[in-house]
Amino acid sequence: RNAFDVSQILAWLAKERKDFQEQLNWRQQIPGLMKKLLN
């Protein structure tokens, strides 16, 4: 898998959260997680 695939999976996981606020919280974490992955 490449970084794009990982970002898409993280976005999909965020979308699967039932609560809208939880979805937002998960989405806000994606850039930080990707930064750690790419460094």
PELIN-V334019 format. One record per pair of residues at least 12 apart in sequence whose ideal C-beta (glycine too) atoms are under 10 Angstrom apart, sorted by the first residue. I is the first residue (numbers start at 1). GAP is how many residues later the second one is. D is the distance in whole Angstrom. If there is no record, write none. Layout:
# PELIN-V334019
{{I;GAP;D} {I;GAP;D}}
This chain:
# PELIN-V334019
{{3;31;7} {3;34;7} {3;35;6} {4;30;10} {6;24;9} {6;27;8} {6;28;7} {6;31;6} {6;32;9} {7;23;7} {7;24;9} {7;26;9} {7;27;6} {7;30;9} {10;16;8} {10;17;8} {10;19;8} {10;20;5} {10;21;10} {10;23;6} {10;24;8} {10;27;10} {11;12;10} {11;15;9} {11;16;7} {11;19;6} {13;13;7} {13;14;10} {13;17;9} {14;12;4} {14;13;5} {14;14;9} {14;15;8} {14;16;7} {15;12;8}}
